[in-house]
Amino acid sequence: MGLVDLIKNPATGRLSHSKLWANIACAAATFLFLVDGWRGTLTADVWLIYLGVVGGYSAARSWIATKRKEANNA
C-alpha cells in the first residue's frame, strides 16, 4: 500500500475528496496530540477525544465497508 492509496478511490483510481480530507483531519489531530504530549499539556480529556475521533472514524469506516461487502454478496 502506497501513500497515494490513502487518498484515492480503489474502484476508480481517482482522487477521493472524502478520503483526502479525512486523512488530513486525522493527521492534524495526531500532530496536535503529539505536540501536547511533547509540551506535557496532554490531559485525559484530550486523550479520550482524540481516541474517540480518530479511532471511532477508523472503526466506522471498517464497519461500513463490511456492511457494503455483505450487501453486495447478498
N, C-alpha and C positions, 0 to 999 in steps of 0.2 A: 504494500500500500504506500503510495507516494503522497506527498503533501497536497498535490492537486486533487487527490481523491476526497479531501476534506471539504472541497467547495464545488465539486461537480456532481451532476446527476448521473448515477451509474447507468441508467437506462438510455439516456440520450448522449452522455458525454459532454453536455453543455454546462455552463456555469449555473449553479443553483443559488439564487439570491438568499433563500431562506437558510441554506447551509452556510453560506458565506457569513451572513450577519450573526447567525447563532454562534459560529466559531469565533468570530471577532468578540462578541459579548463574553463568551466563556474565557477567552484569552485575557481580556481586560479585567474580568473579575479575578482570575488567577493571579495576574500581575499585582493587582492591588492587595489581594490576600497575602502574597509573598512580601510585599512592601511593609504591610502592617506587622507581619511576623518578624521581619528584619528590624523594624523600629522598636519592637517589643510592645506594640499597642494592640495586638490581636486579642479580642475578647471572645468569650463563649458565644455571645450573640452573633458575632461576625462569623465564627465557625459554623454555627447552625444555619445561618442564612446562606453562606457560601456552599456548604454541602447540600442544602436543600435545593438551591437553584441549579448548580452545576450537576450534581448527582441526580436530582429529580428530572432534569431535562434529558440526561442520558438514559435513564430508566424509562421515561415516557417514550422516547424515540424507539427504543428496543421493543417495548410493548406494542406500539403502533405497527412496527414492521412485522411483528409476529402475527398480529390480527389481520394485516393485509395479506400475508402469505397464506394464512388459514382460509381467508375469503376467496383467494384465487384458486386454491386447491379444492374448494367445495363444489 
